[in-house]
Amino acid sequence: MTEPVAREPRSTYRLQIRPSFDLHDAAALVDYLDALGVDWLYLSPILPSRAGSDHGYDVVAHDRVDAARGGEAGLAALADAAHGARRGILVDIVPNHVGVADAAQNAWWWSLLQLGPDSPHAGAFDVDWALTGGKVRLPVLGGTLEEAAAAGDLRVEHGELRYFEHRFPLAPGSAEAADANGADAAVDVLAVHARQHYELVHWQRADAELNYRRFFAVNELAGVRVERPEVFDATHEAIVRWIGDGLADGLRVDHPDGLARPGAYLRRLANATGGAYVLVEKILEGDEPLPPHWRTDGTTGYDALADVDRVLVDPDGEAPLDALDARLRAQTGIAGPTDWHELIHGTKRGIADGILRSEVLRLERMLPEPRPAGAADALAELLTCFPVYRSYLPAGADHLEQAARRAREHRPDLAPTIDALLPVLGDSGHPVAVRFQQTSGMVMAKGVEDTAFYRYTRLGSLTEVGGDPAEFAITVDRFHERQVRRHAEWPHSMTTLSTHDTKRGEDVRARLDVLAEIPERWSVELDGLRATAGSTGDGPFDALLWQAMIGAWPLERERAHAYADKAAREASVSTTWTAPDAAFETRMHAVIDRAYDDPAVRERVDAFVAWLAPAGWSNSLSAKLLQLTMPGVPDVYQGSELWETSLVDPDNRRPVDFDLRRRMLAELDEATARGELPATDATGAAKLLVTTRALRARRDHPEWFTRYRPLEVVGEAARHAIAFDRGGIVTVATRLPVGLAARVGAEPAASAPDGAWGDTAVLVPGGPVVDLLTGRRHGDGDGGGDGVGGALALALAEVLAGYPVALLAPAASAPDAPQVHDEEAAR
């Protein structure tokens, strides 16, 4: 009998399950992931989704595994393979919304459109029937209804109402029956449309006139009401069965902030699954804590990502990069605030008045009579000023008060209305208060992550999901404080560096972090690139674009163009999704093409990246080891055991070459068994080494990861190192590699040049240690360490001689590892 897996994973590996890489493919990968050191497999959603969906978040049914993703047989095969290797399975679930892009694929939505409020599934959806007299407003038309009918684009066909490729059901008795050939008799299509339980309208009317709750502003994702017990049971039928039947071991809950009552939902989920391991995709703002009363094991790790990124950023770069941003704005006449908090006030208000206007108006309609004058304006301002994603009343009432204070400061004319709204918005049982909490997260996500992150371009690595761009860098002490808290409060929370939602892959960010060490040089390089390749006419966007190009280089041309389109339109400064500026976008794409076609531009890019890359690799290896060994459950996003240089989705969901990784891991193990170490170079083999050694240590030696204790680094280059003891194993990592190399007048390198560390040492407890990355022993009388005050002082010049990181295990209990005698091989 297979030994059951532990309730909590020691690590996870995220896999994007899709038709081109299904559950059977995942089952065939278990042996590789087991060899890598992975504990649990972490799957993207596997319920049926819209045909052709690569991401799976547009779920259309809840009673089975998606056949296109391998079906029930595929999940069983994966469970057998994983559990046979004592590996667990974590599944991503989507309780907030369903996919409705194609009504015919979603039986619940089809029934709702056909039968309206009388549909047995009407209670599952969050529809304001009163607004439209019992109709669901569907924003799909490109013109008026009359124009569509006159052109023949709107028609009755095969017993359905159709508009181009869109299909909609007909209410019983609302049109003539089809003839024997399946073609409908001639009908007055406008009259037929008028008899339906839905209303087709121009797509631009969605912003202010939609009457169903969506996922953010995505019309094709309709919110569902899992707060209703019958809806919860129906939407979790297969999910609960997977846990009960032992096919899955834990769950990742997508977007809990969209739910009416997340805490109650998590209690119901825990009861239904017998208290299975559950993570929530919760974005925390600053030092905001995760609600301690939630039945969850923690978040999906964006908070950890922000900590790792910022401890590797040089705080001295903040002022020069701010000055560069101001100069670019002045040169190109791009107006707008440069202060982060002022910027997001404007972007969030723009969202509340724009694509989420319908949600604000819904809130206004729900207010008790008599409504205060200017209620919609005040509601929008309160949503704009809300300091976190949402509150969870009665917890978090202080956030509402804080929003009210800020709103009064911005709009003193609305103060009486704001005061009149607070008693209702603070009443946890009032429907307006519930919906306000669901809406504040929408405004935050769209206004900050999907708008402001593309306007605030001083350092792209800081505008990442879950991070606060106003926090430029953190000290090593601050990093330690946060990890002590993480270990004490949420020891099984996930940590991550890359996800399917990150704006830039982890190694793009690691390379961009170097720019904070060289702001003056970056300014010169950017000016040179703009002079040779031309400018888009938007200086801050030029900085954003070239950071993406430099950070991900070498970058395929089509990926660069796709990123630019999305980034520029999301920023909504010089072009937008709804009204693209053809002249700007032509200039933008011409700039990109010159990076590939103009020898002068290409040579400049190649030369700068060649200089920058080694320091970026140093940051990458440090970030990876910190994330894999810090408190929490580390997740490795698919493929990121090698360099992860993706940009924003869908780029970060590209297929992964697992054959290459399988081969490289086998070659790595064979080489290290001979005492040969990989170089830190473009192959990513050094990152594979760090990843597999850390994962194996976490999985096979949990006794080494029982505490978090900051370790002291002393000496002349102490600010360039970070070290901590996890209860037996010690992590040591390099930070600010350019400054470290500059101490001896050297160019940046992937590991410190000779003499750069000087007399710097890390003080570790216990006896001799062995570096699990290199096999070298330290501190046993061979010159590798000296006792100081009861601690072992290990010289970083020795510990970090080959790589910018070290993973030091007790020599007495570490697995046998060959000694590496060839220093050049280690380098």
C-alpha positions in Angstrom: 0.0 0.0 0.0 1.3 3.4 -1.0 2.3 5.6 2.0 -0.1 8.6 2.2 1.4 12.0 1.5 1.7 14.6 4.3 -1.1 17.1 4.7 1.2 20.0 3.8 3.6 20.0 0.9 7.3 20.7 1.4 7.4 22.2 -2.1 5.3 22.5 -5.2 5.8 22.6 -9.0 3.2 24.5 -11.0 2.1 22.9 -14.3 -0.2 24.6 -16.8 -2.6 21.8 -17.8 -4.1 22.4 -21.3 -5.1 20.4 -24.4 -1.5 20.5 -25.6 -0.1 19.3 -22.3 -2.8 17.3 -20.5 -3.0 15.2 -17.4 -1.5 12.2 -19.1 1.5 14.3 -20.1 1.8 15.5 -16.5 1.7 11.8 -15.3 4.6 11.1 -17.6 6.6 13.9 -16.0 6.3 12.7 -12.4 9.6 10.8 -12.5 11.5 14.0 -13.7 9.8 16.2 -11.0 10.6 13.5 -8.4 14.2 13.5 -9.5 14.3 17.3 -9.4 13.2 17.2 -5.7 9.6 18.3 -6.0 7.2 17.2 -3.3 3.7 18.1 -4.8 2.5 18.9 -8.3 0.4 22.1 -8.5 -2.1 22.1 -11.4 -3.9 24.9 -13.2 -7.7 24.5 -13.3 -8.9 21.2 -14.7 -12.6 21.6 -14.7 -14.2 22.0 -18.2 -13.5 25.4 -19.7 -14.3 27.2 -22.9 -13.1 25.2 -25.9 -9.6 26.3 -26.8 -8.8 27.9 -23.5 -5.2 27.5 -22.5 -5.6 28.9 -19.0 -8.7 27.1 -17.8 -10.1 30.0 -15.7 -13.2 30.3 -17.9 -14.9 27.2 -16.3 -18.2 26.1 -18.0 -19.1 23.0 -15.9 -18.3 21.7 -12.4 -19.2 18.0 -12.5 -16.1 16.4 -14.2 -12.5 16.8 -15.3 -12.2 18.6 -18.6 -12.0 16.0 -21.4 -9.7 18.2 -23.4 -7.3 18.2 -20.4 -7.2 14.4 -20.0 -10.6 13.8 -18.4 -11.2 11.6 -15.4 -8.8 8.9 -16.7 -6.1 11.5 -17.0 -6.5 12.7 -13.4 -6.6 9.0 -12.2 -3.4 8.3 -14.1 -1.6 11.4 -12.6 -2.8 10.5 -9.1 -1.5 7.0 -9.5 1.9 8.2 -10.8 2.2 11.0 -8.2 1.0 9.0 -5.2 3.1 6.0 -6.3 6.1 8.3 -5.9 4.7 9.7 -2.7 4.1 13.1 -4.4 0.9 15.1 -3.7 -1.4 17.0 -6.0 -2.6 20.6 -5.5 -5.4 21.8 -7.8 -6.3 25.3 -8.7 -10.1 26.0 -8.4 -12.2 28.9 -9.6 -15.1 29.6 -7.2 -15.8 33.2 -8.2 -16.9 33.1 -11.8 -17.7 31.0 -14.9 -17.0 31.4 -18.6 -19.8 32.7 -20.7 -18.1 33.8 -23.9 -19.9 31.0 -25.7 -23.3 30.6 -24.1 -23.8 27.2 -25.8 -20.9 25.8 -23.9 -22.2 26.7 -20.5 -25.5 24.9 -19.7 -26.2 27.1 -16.7 -25.8 30.3 -18.6 -27.7 29.0 -21.6 -30.6 28.1 -19.2 -30.4 31.6 -17.7 -30.7 33.3 -21.1 -33.5 31.0 -22.2 -35.7 31.1 -19.1 -34.6 34.3 -17.3 -35.5 34.6 -13.6 -37.4 31.3 -13.9 -34.3 29.3 -14.8 -33.4 26.7 -12.2 -29.9 28.3 -12.4 -30.9 31.9 -12.0 -29.9 31.9 -8.3 -26.3 31.0 -9.3 -25.7 34.3 -11.0 -25.5 37.8 -9.6 -28.0 39.7 -11.9 -29.8 42.9 -11.3 -33.1 41.9 -13.0 -34.9 45.1 -12.0 -32.6 47.3 -14.1 -33.7 45.8 -17.4 -37.1 44.5 -16.6 -36.1 40.8 -16.3 -33.4 40.7 -19.0 -29.7 40.0 -19.0 -27.8 42.7 -20.8 -25.2 41.2 -23.2 -22.6 43.6 -24.7 -21.8 41.9 -27.9 -22.9 44.1 -30.8 -20.6 46.3 -32.9 -23.4 48.7 -33.8 -27.1 49.1 -33.1 -29.6 46.2 -32.9 -31.4 47.6 -36.0 -28.2 47.8 -38.0 -27.4 44.2 -37.1 -30.8 43.1 -38.2 -30.8 45.1 -41.4 -27.4 43.7 -42.4 -28.5 40.1 -41.7 -25.9 39.7 -39.0 -28.6 39.2 -36.4 -30.8 36.3 -37.5 -32.9 33.4 -36.3 -31.3 30.1 -37.3 -31.7 26.5 -36.3 -34.0 27.5 -33.4 -31.5 30.0 -32.0 -30.8 33.8 -32.2 -27.4 34.3 -33.8 -25.0 37.2 -34.3 -22.0 36.4 -36.3 -20.4 33.4 -34.3 -22.5 34.1 -31.2 -25.4 31.8 -30.4 -28.2 32.5 -28.0 -31.2 30.4 -27.0 -34.8 31.3 -27.7 -37.4 31.5 -24.9 -40.1 28.8 -25.4 -42.7 29.9 -27.9 -40.9 33.1 -28.8 -40.3 32.3 -32.5 -41.8 30.1 -35.2 -40.7 26.5 -35.2 -38.0 25.3 -37.6 -39.1 23.5 -40.7 -38.2 19.9 -41.5 -34.9 21.0 -43.1 -33.7 22.7 -39.9 -33.9 26.2 -41.3 -36.3 28.6 -39.5 -39.1 30.3 -41.3 -38.9 34.0 -42.0 -39.4 35.9 -38.8 -39.1 39.5 -37.6 -35.8 39.1 -35.8 -36.3 42.3 -33.9 -39.6 41.1 -32.6 -38.1 37.8 -31.7 -35.2 39.5 -29.8 -37.7 41.6 -27.9 -39.3 38.5 -26.5 -36.1 37.1 -25.0 -34.8 37.2 -21.4 -31.7 38.9 -22.6 -30.9 42.1 -24.5 -28.1 42.4 -27.0 -26.4 45.8 -26.8 -23.3 47.5 -28.2 -20.2 46.3 -26.5 -19.3 49.8 -25.3 -22.4 49.9 -23.1 -20.9 47.3 -20.7 -18.9 49.9 -18.8 -21.9 51.7 -17.4 -25.0 49.5 -18.2 -24.1 45.9 -17.5 -26.4 44.2 -15.0 -24.5 41.1 -14.1 -21.4 40.8 -11.9 -18.2 39.9 -13.8 -14.7 38.9 -13.0 -13.1 42.4 -12.9 -14.2 44.0 -16.2 -14.2 40.8 -18.3 -17.6 40.5 -19.8 -17.0 36.8 -20.7 -16.6 35.8 -17.1 -19.8 36.0 -15.0 -19.7 36.0 -11.2 -21.4 33.1 -9.4 -22.9 33.2 -5.9 -21.1 30.5 -4.0 -22.3 32.0 -0.8 -25.6 30.1 -1.4 -25.3 26.6 -0.1 -26.9 25.0 -3.2 -24.6 26.9 -5.5 -21.5 25.9 -3.4 -22.5 22.3 -3.5 -23.1 22.3 -7.3 -19.9 24.2 -8.2 -17.8 22.0 -5.9 -19.3 18.6 -6.8 -16.2 17.3 -8.6 -13.7 19.2 -6.5 -14.9 17.7 -3.2 -15.0 14.3 -4.8 -11.4 14.6 -5.9 -10.3 15.2 -2.3 -12.6 12.5 -0.9 -11.4 9.9 -3.4 -7.8 10.7 -2.9 -7.2 12.0 -6.4 -6.1 15.4 -5.1 -4.5 16.4 -1.8 -5.0 20.2 -1.6 -6.6 23.2 -3.3 -5.6 26.7 -4.5 -8.5 29.1 -4.4 -8.5 31.7 -7.2 -9.5 35.2 -6.4 -11.3 34.8 -3.0 -11.7 38.6 -2.8 -14.5 38.4 -5.4 -16.6 36.3 -3.1 -19.4 37.8 -1.0 -18.0 36.3 2.2 -14.5 34.7 1.8 -14.2 33.6 5.4 -17.5 31.8 5.3 -16.6 30.2 2.0 -13.3 28.9 3.4 -15.1 27.4 6.4 -17.5 25.6 4.1 -14.7 24.4 1.9 -12.7 23.1 4.9 -15.8 21.2 6.2 -16.5 19.7 2.8 -12.9 18.5 2.3 -12.1 17.4 5.8 -9.7 20.2 6.4 -7.5 19.6 3.3 -4.5 21.9 2.6 -5.9 25.1 1.1 -4.1 28.2 -0.2 -5.7 31.5 -1.3 -4.7 33.8 -4.1 -4.8 36.8 -1.8 -2.8 39.9 -2.6 -1.7 41.7 0.6 -0.9 45.4 0.5 2.2 46.4 2.4 2.2 44.9 5.9 -1.5 44.0 5.6 -2.0 40.6 7.4 -3.9 37.7 6.1 -7.1 37.4 8.1 -6.1 35.1 10.9 -9.6 33.6 11.2 -9.6 32.2 7.7 -9.5 28.4 7.3 -6.5 28.5 5.0 -2.8 27.6 5.2 -1.7 30.9 3.6 -1.4 32.8 0.3 0.0 31.8 -3.1 3.2 33.8 -2.3 3.1 37.2 -4.0 4.1 38.7 -0.6 7.2 36.5 -0.5 8.0 37.5 -4.1 8.0 41.2 -3.1 10.4 40.5 -0.2 12.9 38.7 -2.3 12.9 41.2 -5.1 13.4 44.2 -2.8 16.2 42.9 -0.6 18.2 42.6 -3.9 17.6 46.2 -5.0 20.1 49.0 -4.1 18.2 51.7 -2.2 20.8 54.3 -3.5 19.3 53.9 -7.0 15.9 55.4 -6.0 16.6 59.1 -6.4 18.5 58.9 -9.7 15.9 56.7 -11.2 13.2 59.1 -10.1 15.2 61.9 -11.7 15.4 59.9 -14.9 11.7 59.4 -15.0 11.0 63.1 -14.4 13.4 64.0 -17.2 11.7 61.5 -19.6 8.3 63.0 -18.8 9.4 66.5 -19.3 11.1 65.7 -22.6 8.1 64.1 -24.1 5.4 66.1 -22.4 3.8 63.2 -20.6 1.8 64.7 -17.8 0.6 63.1 -14.6 1.7 62.6 -11.1 5.0 60.9 -10.3 4.1 60.1 -6.7 2.9 56.5 -6.6 -0.1 57.2 -4.3 -1.2 60.2 -6.3 -0.8 58.1 -9.5 -3.0 55.2 -8.3 -5.7 57.6 -7.0 -6.0 58.8 -10.6 -5.9 55.4 -12.2 -8.3 53.8 -9.7 -10.8 56.7 -10.1 -10.5 56.3 -13.8 -11.5 52.7 -13.5 -14.4 53.5 -11.1 -15.7 56.1 -13.6 -14.9 54.0 -16.6 -14.9 50.2 -17.1 -16.4 49.5 -13.7 -19.0 52.3 -13.7 -21.8 49.7 -13.9 -20.6 48.3 -10.6 -20.7 51.7 -8.9 -24.2 52.4 -10.3 -25.3 49.0 -9.0 -24.1 49.9 -5.6 -26.0 53.2 -5.8 -29.2 51.4 -6.8 -28.9 49.1 -3.8 -28.7 52.0 -1.3 -31.8 52.4 1.0 -34.0 55.3 0.2 -33.7 58.2 0.4 -30.3 58.1 -1.3 -27.9 60.9 -0.4 -27.2 63.4 -3.2 -24.1 62.5 -5.1 -24.1 58.9 -3.9 -22.5 57.4 -7.0 -19.7 60.0 -7.0 -19.0 59.4 -3.3 -19.1 55.6 -3.7 -16.5 55.9 -6.6 -14.3 58.1 -4.4 -14.5 55.7 -1.5 -13.6 52.8 -3.8 -10.7 54.8 -5.2 -9.3 55.6 -1.7 -9.7 52.1 -0.3 -6.1 51.3 0.9 -6.3 47.5 0.5 -8.1 45.1 -1.8 -11.1 44.8 0.5 -12.3 44.5 4.1 -13.9 41.4 5.6 -16.5 43.0 7.9 -16.6 43.3 10.8 -12.8 42.8 10.4 -11.1 45.6 8.6 -13.6 48.3 9.5 -10.6 50.6 10.0 -9.8 50.4 6.3 -13.2 51.8 5.5 -12.6 54.7 8.0 -9.2 55.3 6.4 -10.8 55.4 2.9 -13.4 57.8 4.2 -10.7 60.2 5.6 -8.8 60.1 2.3 -11.9 60.6 0.3 -12.9 63.7 2.3 -9.4 65.1 1.7 -9.6 64.6 -2.0 -13.2 65.6 -2.3 -14.3 67.8 0.6 -17.5 68.6 -1.3 -18.5 65.0 -0.8 -17.9 64.9 2.9 -21.7 65.0 3.9 -22.5 62.2 1.4 -19.5 60.1 2.6 -20.7 60.5 6.2 -24.2 59.4 5.2 -22.9 56.3 3.4 -20.6 55.0 6.2 -23.2 53.4 8.5 -24.5 51.3 5.6 -21.1 50.4 4.1 -19.9 49.4 7.6 -22.9 47.2 8.3 -21.6 43.6 7.6 -25.1 42.3 7.1 -26.2 44.9 4.6 -26.2 43.9 0.9 -24.6 47.2 -0.1 -21.7 46.6 2.3 -21.2 43.0 1.0 -21.1 44.2 -2.6 -18.9 47.2 -1.8 -16.3 44.8 -0.4 -16.5 42.7 -3.6 -16.1 45.8 -5.7 -13.2 47.5 -4.0 -10.9 44.6 -5.1 -12.0 45.0 -8.7 -11.1 48.7 -8.7 -7.7 48.0 -7.0 -6.8 45.3 -9.5 -7.7 47.1 -12.6 -6.5 50.5 -11.4 -3.2 49.4 -10.0 -2.0 46.1 -11.5 -3.5 46.6 -15.0 -3.0 50.3 -15.4 -0.6 52.0 -12.9 2.0 49.2 -13.2 2.4 50.2 -16.8 2.7 53.9 -16.1 5.2 53.8 -13.1 8.3 52.8 -15.1 11.3 53.9 -13.0 12.2 50.2 -12.2 10.1 47.5 -13.8 11.0 44.8 -11.4 9.0 46.6 -8.7 5.7 46.8 -10.5 4.9 43.2 -9.9 1.7 41.5 -8.6 1.5 41.7 -4.8 4.2 44.3 -4.6 4.1 48.0 -3.5 6.1 50.0 -6.0 6.4 52.8 -3.5 8.6 50.5 -1.5 11.8 50.7 -3.6 14.0 48.4 -1.5 14.2 46.8 1.9 17.2 46.3 4.2 18.5 42.8 5.1 17.2 43.4 8.6 13.7 44.2 7.3 13.8 41.0 5.2 14.7 39.0 8.3 11.8 40.6 10.3 9.3 39.6 7.7 10.6 36.0 7.5 10.5 35.6 11.2 6.8 36.7 11.1 6.1 34.4 8.2 7.6 31.4 10.0 5.6 32.2 13.2 2.3 32.9 11.6 2.0 31.1 8.2 4.7 28.4 8.0 2.8 26.6 5.3 2.0 29.6 3.1 3.4 29.4 -0.4 6.4 31.4 -1.6 7.0 32.1 -5.3 9.0 34.0 -7.8 7.1 33.4 -11.1 3.4 32.6 -11.8 1.0 32.7 -14.6 0.1 36.2 -13.5 3.5 37.8 -13.0 4.2 40.8 -15.3 7.8 39.6 -15.8 9.6 36.3 -15.2 11.8 36.1 -12.2 15.1 36.3 -14.1 13.9 39.3 -16.1 13.3 41.0 -12.7 16.6 39.9 -11.4 18.4 41.5 -14.3 16.4 44.7 -14.0 17.3 44.9 -10.3 20.9 45.6 -11.4 19.7 48.9 -12.9 19.2 50.3 -9.4 23.0 49.8 -8.9 23.9 51.6 -12.1 21.2 54.4 -12.6 23.6 56.8 -14.3 24.8 54.2 -16.8 21.3 53.1 -17.4 20.3 56.7 -18.2 23.1 56.9 -20.7 22.2 53.6 -22.3 18.5 54.5 -22.5 19.4 57.8 -24.1 21.6 56.0 -26.6 18.9 53.5 -27.5 16.3 56.2 -28.0 18.7 58.2 -30.1 19.5 55.3 -32.4 16.2 53.4 -32.5 13.9 56.4 -32.1 11.3 57.2 -29.5 7.6 56.3 -29.3 7.0 59.9 -28.2 6.2 58.7 -24.6 9.4 58.9 -22.6 8.2 56.8 -19.6 6.9 54.1 -21.9 10.2 54.1 -23.8 11.8 53.2 -20.4 9.3 50.5 -19.8 9.7 49.0 -23.3 13.5 49.0 -23.2 13.5 47.5 -19.7 11.4 44.6 -21.1 13.7 44.2 -24.1 16.9 44.4 -22.1 15.5 42.2 -19.2 14.4 39.4 -21.5 17.1 39.6 -24.2 17.6 37.6 -26.3 13.9 38.0 -27.1 12.0 36.8 -30.1 10.7 39.7 -32.2 7.0 38.6 -32.1 7.1 38.3 -28.3 8.5 41.9 -28.1 5.7 43.2 -30.3 3.0 41.4 -28.3 4.3 42.7 -25.0 4.5 46.3 -26.3 0.9 46.1 -27.6 -0.4 45.0 -24.2 1.7 47.2 -22.1 1.0 50.4 -24.0 -2.8 49.8 -24.1 -2.9 48.8 -20.5 -1.1 52.0 -19.5 -3.8 53.9 -21.5 -1.6 57.0 -21.8 -0.6 57.2 -25.5 -3.0 54.5 -26.8 -5.8 52.4 -25.4 -7.6 49.1 -26.0 -10.8 50.8 -27.1 -9.3 53.6 -29.1 -5.8 52.6 -30.4 -3.6 55.4 -31.6 -2.4 54.2 -34.9 0.4 56.7 -35.2 1.8 56.0 -31.7 1.6 52.2 -32.2 3.4 52.5 -35.6 6.2 54.4 -34.0 6.3 51.8 -31.1 6.6 48.9 -33.4 9.2 50.6 -35.5 11.4 51.1 -32.5 11.2 47.4 -31.7 12.0 46.4 -35.3 15.1 48.6 -35.2 16.4 46.5 -32.3 16.5 43.5 -34.7 17.1 45.2 -38.1 19.4 48.1 -37.4 23.0 46.9 -36.7 23.8 50.0 -34.6 20.8 49.3 -32.3 21.4 45.6 -32.2 25.0 46.0 -31.3 24.2 48.4 -28.5 21.6 46.1 -27.1 23.9 43.0 -27.3 26.8 44.9 -25.7 24.8 46.2 -22.8 23.1 42.9 -22.1 26.5 41.1 -22.2 27.8 43.5 -19.6 24.6 43.3 -17.5 23.8 39.6 -17.7 26.4 38.2 -15.2 25.2 40.5 -12.4 21.6 39.5 -13.3 22.6 35.9 -13.0 24.0 36.6 -9.6 20.8 38.1 -8.5 18.8 35.3 -10.1 20.7 32.6 -8.2 20.4 34.6 -4.9 16.7 35.1 -5.4 16.1 31.4 -6.2 17.9 30.1 -3.2 16.3 32.7 -0.9 12.8 31.8 -2.1 13.4 28.0 -2.0 14.8 28.0 1.6 12.9 30.9 3.3 9.9 30.0 5.5 6.9 28.7 3.6 6.2 26.2 0.9 8.3 27.1 -2.2 6.7 26.8 -5.6 8.7 26.4 -8.8 6.7 27.7 -11.8 6.9 25.4 -14.8 10.3 25.6 -16.5 11.8 28.1 -14.1 14.4 25.6 -12.9 16.3 27.2 -15.9 16.3 30.9 -16.7 12.7 32.2 -16.7 12.6 35.2 -19.1 8.9 35.5 -19.8 6.9 38.6 -20.0 3.3 39.2 -19.2 0.6 36.7 -20.0 0.1 34.9 -22.3 3.9 34.9 -22.8 4.4 33.3 -19.4 2.2 30.4 -20.4 4.4 29.3 -23.3 5.1 25.6 -23.7 8.0 24.3 -21.7 10.7 22.0 -23.1 10.7 19.3 -20.5 12.8 17.0 -22.6 15.7 19.5 -22.4 15.2 19.9 -18.6 15.1 16.1 -18.1 18.3 15.7 -20.1 20.1 18.6 -18.3 19.2 17.2 -14.9 20.5 13.8 -15.7 23.7 15.3 -17.1 24.0 17.6 -14.0 23.8 14.7 -11.6 26.3 12.6 -13.6 28.7 15.6 -13.7 28.5 16.5 -10.1 29.0 12.9 -9.1 32.4 13.3 -10.9 33.1 16.5 -9.0 32.3 18.7 -12.0 30.1 21.8 -11.6 28.3 23.8 -14.2 29.3 27.3 -15.2 27.0 30.2 -14.6 26.1 31.0 -18.1 23.2 31.3 -20.6 22.4 27.6 -20.4 20.8 28.0 -16.9 22.6 24.9 -15.7 23.7 26.7 -12.5 20.2 27.6 -11.7 19.1 24.0 -12.2 21.8 23.0 -9.7 20.6 25.5 -7.1 17.0 24.5 -7.7 17.4 20.8 -7.4 19.7 20.8 -4.5 17.4 23.1 -2.5 14.3 21.2 -3.4 15.9 17.9 -2.4 17.1 19.3 0.9 13.6 20.6 1.7 11.9 17.4 0.8 14.3 14.8 2.2 15.5 16.7 5.3 12.6 18.5 6.9 14.5 18.5 10.2 16.8 21.1 8.7 13.9 23.5 8.2 12.4 24.0 11.7 13.1 27.6 12.5 14.3 30.9 11.1 17.3 32.6 12.6 19.1 35.6 10.9 22.8 35.1 10.8 25.3 37.9 11.3 27.6 38.8 8.4 30.7 40.8 9.5 33.5 42.5 7.6 34.1 45.2 5.0 31.6 43.9 2.4 28.9 42.7 4.9 26.1 44.7 3.1 26.6 42.5 0.1 25.5 39.3 1.8 22.4 37.9 3.4 22.4 34.7 5.5 20.0 32.8 7.7 19.8 29.5 9.6 16.7 27.4 9.0 17.3 25.0 11.9 20.3 23.0 10.6 20.8 24.3 7.1 22.2 27.7 6.3 21.5 29.9 3.3 24.1 32.4 2.1 23.4 34.7 -0.8 25.0 37.7 -2.5 23.3 41.0 -3.1 24.2 44.1 -5.0 26.9 42.3 -7.2 27.9 45.4 -9.2 28.9 47.3 -6.0 30.7 44.2 -4.7 32.8 43.9 -7.9 33.5 47.6 -7.9 35.3 47.3 -4.5 38.2 45.8 -6.4 37.7 47.8 -9.6 36.3 44.8 -11.5 33.5 44.4 -13.9 30.3 42.7 -12.7 30.4 38.9 -12.6 28.2 36.0 -11.7 30.3 35.4 -8.7 32.5 37.8 -6.7 35.9 38.7 -8.3 39.0 37.8 -6.3 39.4 40.0 -3.3 36.0 41.5 -3.5 34.8 39.9 -0.2 37.9 40.9 1.7 37.7 39.9 5.3 33.9 39.4 5.2 32.6 36.3 7.0 29.3 34.8 8.1 29.0 33.6 11.7 27.2 30.2 11.8 26.4 27.9 14.7 27.5 24.4 15.1 30.4 22.4 13.6 31.7 21.8 10.1 29.4 22.2 7.2 29.2 21.1 3.6 27.9 23.2 0.7 25.2 21.1 -1.0 25.8 23.0 -4.2 29.6 22.4 -4.5 30.3 19.6 -2.1 33.0 21.7 -0.4 33.5 21.4 3.4 34.0 24.4 5.5 34.9 25.0 9.1 36.7 21.7 10.0 40.2 23.0 10.5 41.2 23.2 6.8 41.3 26.9 6.7 37.7 27.3 5.8 36.6 28.9 9.1 37.6 30.1 12.5 35.8 30.0 15.8 34.7 33.4 17.0 32.8 33.8 20.3 31.4 30.3 20.1 30.3 30.6 16.4 32.0 29.4 13.3 33.3 32.3 11.2 33.2 31.3 7.5 35.1 33.5 5.1 32.8 34.4 2.2 35.8 34.5 -0.1 35.9 30.7 0.4 32.2 29.9 0.8 31.2 31.9 -2.2 34.2 31.2 -4.4 32.4 29.5 -7.2 28.8 30.7 -7.0 27.1 33.7 -5.5 25.1 31.4 -3.2 25.8 28.6 -0.8 23.6 26.0 0.9 25.4 24.8 4.0 24.3 21.6 5.7 25.7 19.9 8.8 28.7 17.9 7.6 27.8 15.0 9.9 24.3 14.5 8.4 24.6 15.9 4.9 24.4 13.4 2.0 27.8 12.4 0.6 28.9 14.9 -2.0 32.2 14.8 -4.0 34.8 17.4 -3.3 35.3 19.9 -6.1 39.0 20.7 -6.5 38.9 22.5 -9.8 38.2 26.2 -9.0 37.9 27.1 -12.6 35.2 24.5 -13.1 33.3 25.9 -10.2 33.5 29.4 -11.6 
